[in-house]
């Protein structure tokens, strides 16, 4: 103890351990502050009010201190080793590089997904080509310049650090100061002396998810994600009694009959018709409901007026792969991970394969995509569910994601007009995917670029429909238009934001629709998963009850939809707003019971042998 006190009494700035610890702590703390400042100030969707910025910055200071303390503890250990100067310089450079990469990733995730790094984002790291395709040329230049700057700063700081170390004293006696330093840093890393250690929620002070994400320390969030139990580890805690699952499923499916005993609505689509499903890329319903004088989707509106437009349709998830499973298999999004990412789990799909059902009735099935079909196992999945031909056009690529929608519409039309009838076809569009390179002016704000790319995709859809009419195929083809998911970009922030994030366009149109149903816009709340039951009943006469798909034409449709995204579930029902974080498995309300019961069924299906 006397040695420690004597060491502390000396000028601490001449003590190598104290000096290096102080410099390291200050550097780490400054880098955390600068990182958050950068994310807050470049956030444009929506922009952060000036009065809010200091609040967001201060909310995460304990996490900043914690990260700085962990970093400094590592420095203290390295100070005890030989060749300490070189080791610390390397460690310091790696720390700054990691933080820079995480902040860059968080910036693009906040811009596209309105969240920071999560398990879903980590799943997509295995698709680097598609990640690069999502970046504009300007983004890539910024990233390269940013990383060069970080490397330059790291080298300069490393040289400075080596110089300081060479001038500092590291005698045996001075090492005793490391004991009180470690104790202080341990408290800082833990977040204080309270009985409860620092948590992710310590920086989340508001009910605004974007503000909470910005105030959370990026490195702390990354470590938290890695420390969280995986879906495999969480399975026992998420499984509910079988009786509860069945009650939830019955509630979701609705009753078999409704008052009066009538079982189903009349036929609204001519049986034997061709089917064309247009899957829009990342377009939310709110883009179609803007001021008519400024409509960016005139062709979608014309198509809706010639059929049924479900304005309260909801995606089951937030990514394309989840949307494809919902549309073609009537299968909801997994609570944590999309099922396309794990082919070994495709047995959970209950053999509900929409294309395969049409193949059984003699239909030719074709899928068209201008991009890479290997992304997220998409091509393999599409063949698995019954598409006989997956048509891509690698020699015609003219954008970062593949063939732009207008050129693709010509290729799709040319192929469809030569298909034997009846046919079941689908086209997944892509021009409204970031980086929106169909927009000439790349200096525009992101929401404006998305708006213009939606207008571009709408024009491509219009060309396809006009081509079908010229080829005399429109009158015999039912056209289903549905978005794979929505985006937060350009989405107004309202009390219904959680629900609005998942609300997507869904319309059933074309020549085979009975006249009395043209121009109808039901207020019924439906899901992507309901497409399966609706088409198989209307066109194939299949009335078998399916686990998660309800016929949108049945008057006894329960009028609700459930959407799952990363660790969160959103239930939408008439006049009702509810969302539930899935790490809270307590059953508090009837709606919790419904959500958790369905989640339990999905997880059980996912892991069944």
Protein Blocks (a to p, Z undefined) as FASTA:
>chain_A
ZZmmmmmmpcfklpmklmmmmmmmmmmmmmmmmmmmmmmmmpcbdcddfklmmmmmmmmm
mmmmmmmmmmmmmmmmmmmpghklmmmmmmmmmmmmmmmmmmmmmmmmmmmnopacdfkl
mmmmmmmmlmmmmpcfklmmmmmmmmmmmmmmmmmmmmmmmmmmmmpccdfklmmmmmmm
mmmmmmmmnopabfbdcdfklmmmbfbfklmmmmpcfklmmmmmmmpccfklmmmmmpcc
fklmmmmmmmmnopfbdehhiabdcdfbdghiacdddddehiafklmmgcfklccblmlm
mmmmmmccdfbbccfblbfklmmmmmmnopacdfkbcfklmmklmmmnoopafklmmmmn
opacddddfbdfkgghlmmmmmmnopabdcddfklgcbfklccfklmmmmmmmmmmmpcc
ddddddddfklpcehlmbmblmbcfklmmmmmmmmmmmmmmmmmmmmmmnopmmmpccdd
ddfbdcfehpacdfklmmmmmpccdddedjklcfklgoiacfbdcdfklmmmmmmmmmno
pabdcfkbccfkbmkbgoiaddddehiacdddehiacdddfklmbdfbfklmmmmmmmmm
mmmmmmpZZ
